Amino acid sequence: MKATEFDKHFDNGESVLPFADMSRAERPNLKSRRVNVDFPAWMVDALDKEAAHLGVTRQSLVKVWIANCLARDAHTTDHA
């Protein structure tokens, strides 16, 4: 299929998934990289308490909090 035909299907609001090879599809920037961070014991205890309160793991909580901070900072620097 030519790109123009593919674009026509997309522009008409039709699904283009039947025309795409999803076996090699990747989402960019989602590869994980392991990092080690040392926190004081009181901070780990506070993280664990908050994670338990929310019903998530400590790792999930830290990831979400850092992602929120980075998104907020990116938003504020875009307008500065």
PyRosetta script that sets phi, psi and omega in degrees:
from pyrosetta import init, pose_from_sequence

init()
pose = pose_from_sequence("MKATEFDKHFDNGESVLPFADMSRAERPNLKSRRVNVDFPAWMVDALDKEAAHLGVTRQSLVKVWIANCLARDAHTTDHA")
pose.set_psi(1, 137.5)
pose.set_omega(1, 177.8)
pose.set_phi(2, -79.1)
pose.set_psi(2, 154.7)
pose.set_omega(2, -178.9)
pose.set_phi(3, -59.5)
pose.set_psi(3, -35.9)
pose.set_omega(3, -179.1)
pose.set_phi(4, -65.4)
pose.set_psi(4, -37.7)
pose.set_omega(4, 178.0)
pose.set_phi(5, -69.2)
pose.set_psi(5, -41.2)
pose.set_omega(5, 176.7)
pose.set_phi(6, -59.5)
pose.set_psi(6, -47.7)
pose.set_omega(6, 179.2)
pose.set_phi(7, -60.8)
pose.set_psi(7, -37.3)
pose.set_omega(7, 179.6)
pose.set_phi(8, -62.9)
pose.set_psi(8, -44.4)
pose.set_omega(8, 177.2)
pose.set_phi(9, -59.6)
pose.set_psi(9, -46.2)
pose.set_omega(9, -179.4)
pose.set_phi(10, -62.7)
pose.set_psi(10, -47.3)
pose.set_omega(10, -179.0)
pose.set_phi(11, -62.5)
pose.set_psi(11, -28.1)
pose.set_omega(11, 178.5)
pose.set_phi(12, -84.0)
pose.set_psi(12, 2.9)
pose.set_omega(12, 178.6)
pose.set_phi(13, 79.6)
pose.set_psi(13, 12.9)
pose.set_omega(13, 179.9)
pose.set_phi(14, -84.6)
pose.set_psi(14, 156.8)
pose.set_omega(14, 176.9)
pose.set_phi(15, -71.7)
pose.set_psi(15, 132.6)
pose.set_omega(15, 177.0)
pose.set_phi(16, -103.4)
pose.set_psi(16, 0.0)
pose.set_omega(16, -179.2)
pose.set_phi(17, -58.9)
pose.set_psi(17, -37.8)
pose.set_omega(17, 178.7)
pose.set_phi(18, -62.6)
pose.set_psi(18, -18.3)
pose.set_omega(18, -177.6)
pose.set_phi(19, -99.9)
pose.set_psi(19, -1.8)
pose.set_omega(19, -176.8)
pose.set_phi(20, -107.1)
pose.set_psi(20, 144.1)
pose.set_omega(20, 175.8)
pose.set_phi(21, -90.2)
pose.set_psi(21, 97.8)
pose.set_omega(21, -176.0)
pose.set_phi(22, -83.9)
pose.set_psi(22, -4.1)
pose.set_omega(22, -177.9)
pose.set_phi(23, -67.2)
pose.set_psi(23, -22.4)
pose.set_omega(23, 179.7)
pose.set_phi(24, -116.5)
pose.set_psi(24, 15.0)
pose.set_omega(24, -179.0)
pose.set_phi(25, -70.3)
pose.set_psi(25, 141.4)
pose.set_omega(25, 177.8)
pose.set_phi(26, -135.5)
pose.set_psi(26, 150.2)
pose.set_omega(26, 173.2)
pose.set_phi(27, -98.8)
pose.set_psi(27, 122.5)
pose.set_omega(27, -175.1)
pose.set_phi(28, -67.5)
pose.set_psi(28, 150.8)
pose.set_omega(28, 175.0)
pose.set_phi(29, 61.8)
pose.set_psi(29, 24.8)
pose.set_omega(29, 179.4)
pose.set_phi(30, -111.6)
pose.set_psi(30, 3.9)
pose.set_omega(30, 176.5)
pose.set_phi(31, -66.7)
pose.set_psi(31, 134.6)
pose.set_omega(31, -179.6)
pose.set_phi(32, -83.9)
pose.set_psi(32, 146.2)
pose.set_omega(32, 172.1)
pose.set_phi(33, -131.7)
pose.set_psi(33, 131.6)
pose.set_omega(33, -178.7)
pose.set_phi(34, -79.2)
pose.set_psi(34, 134.1)
pose.set_omega(34, 173.7)
pose.set_phi(35, -131.2)
pose.set_psi(35, 151.9)
pose.set_omega(35, 177.7)
pose.set_phi(36, -113.9)
pose.set_psi(36, 131.7)
pose.set_omega(36, 178.8)
pose.set_phi(37, -131.4)
pose.set_psi(37, 130.2)
pose.set_omega(37, 177.1)
pose.set_phi(38, -96.0)
pose.set_psi(38, 127.0)
pose.set_omega(38, 177.4)
pose.set_phi(39, -116.9)
pose.set_psi(39, 149.1)
pose.set_omega(39, 172.7)
pose.set_phi(40, -65.5)
pose.set_psi(40, 154.6)
pose.set_omega(40, -175.8)
pose.set_phi(41, -56.1)
pose.set_psi(41, -40.6)
pose.set_omega(41, -178.2)
pose.set_phi(42, -62.1)
pose.set_psi(42, -34.2)
pose.set_omega(42, -179.2)
pose.set_phi(43, -71.8)
pose.set_psi(43, -40.5)
pose.set_omega(43, 177.6)
pose.set_phi(44, -62.4)
pose.set_psi(44, -42.3)
pose.set_omega(44, 178.6)
pose.set_phi(45, -61.3)
pose.set_psi(45, -43.1)
pose.set_omega(45, 179.3)
pose.set_phi(46, -66.3)
pose.set_psi(46, -40.1)
pose.set_omega(46, 176.8)
pose.set_phi(47, -62.8)
pose.set_psi(47, -44.3)
pose.set_omega(47, 179.7)
pose.set_phi(48, -63.1)
pose.set_psi(48, -39.7)
pose.set_omega(48, 179.1)
pose.set_phi(49, -64.3)
pose.set_psi(49, -44.9)
pose.set_omega(49, 179.4)
pose.set_phi(50, -67.3)
pose.set_psi(50, -41.2)
pose.set_omega(50, 178.8)
pose.set_phi(51, -61.9)
pose.set_psi(51, -43.0)
pose.set_omega(51, 178.2)
pose.set_phi(52, -64.1)
pose.set_psi(52, -40.3)
pose.set_omega(52, 178.4)
pose.set_phi(53, -60.2)
pose.set_psi(53, -39.3)
pose.set_omega(53, -178.9)
pose.set_phi(54, -86.9)
pose.set_psi(54, -11.7)
pose.set_omega(54, -179.8)
pose.set_phi(55, 75.2)
pose.set_psi(55, 33.3)
pose.set_omega(55, 178.8)
pose.set_phi(56, -128.1)
pose.set_psi(56, 171.4)
pose.set_omega(56, 177.0)
pose.set_phi(57, -81.3)
pose.set_psi(57, 160.4)
pose.set_omega(57, 176.3)
pose.set_phi(58, -58.1)
pose.set_psi(58, -43.6)
pose.set_omega(58, -179.0)
pose.set_phi(59, -60.5)
pose.set_psi(59, -43.8)
pose.set_omega(59, 179.1)
pose.set_phi(60, -62.4)
pose.set_psi(60, -42.7)
pose.set_omega(60, 179.7)
pose.set_phi(61, -61.1)
pose.set_psi(61, -47.0)
pose.set_omega(61, -179.2)
pose.set_phi(62, -62.8)
pose.set_psi(62, -42.7)
pose.set_omega(62, 179.5)
pose.set_phi(63, -60.4)
pose.set_psi(63, -46.0)
pose.set_omega(63, -178.4)
pose.set_phi(64, -65.8)
pose.set_psi(64, -44.7)
pose.set_omega(64, -179.9)
pose.set_phi(65, -62.3)
pose.set_psi(65, -43.6)
pose.set_omega(65, 179.4)
pose.set_phi(66, -66.8)
pose.set_psi(66, -42.3)
pose.set_omega(66, 178.3)
pose.set_phi(67, -60.4)
pose.set_psi(67, -41.6)
pose.set_omega(67, 178.6)
pose.set_phi(68, -64.0)
pose.set_psi(68, -42.6)
pose.set_omega(68, 178.5)
pose.set_phi(69, -63.7)
pose.set_psi(69, -43.8)
pose.set_omega(69, 179.9)
pose.set_phi(70, -64.9)
pose.set_psi(70, -40.7)
pose.set_omega(70, 178.9)
pose.set_phi(71, -65.4)
pose.set_psi(71, -42.6)
pose.set_omega(71, 179.2)
pose.set_phi(72, -63.0)
pose.set_psi(72, -44.9)
pose.set_omega(72, -179.9)
pose.set_phi(73, -65.9)
pose.set_psi(73, -38.1)
pose.set_omega(73, 177.9)
pose.set_phi(74, -64.4)
pose.set_psi(74, -37.9)
pose.set_omega(74, 179.9)
pose.set_phi(75, -66.9)
pose.set_psi(75, -42.3)
pose.set_omega(75, -177.6)
pose.set_phi(76, -72.8)
pose.set_psi(76, -32.2)
pose.set_omega(76, 179.3)
pose.set_phi(77, -77.3)
pose.set_psi(77, -22.2)
pose.set_omega(77, 176.7)
pose.set_phi(78, -66.0)
pose.set_psi(78, -30.3)
pose.set_omega(78, -175.0)
pose.set_phi(79, -102.1)
pose.set_psi(79, 2.7)
pose.set_omega(79, -177.9)
pose.set_phi(80, -83.2)
pose.dump_pdb("model.pdb")
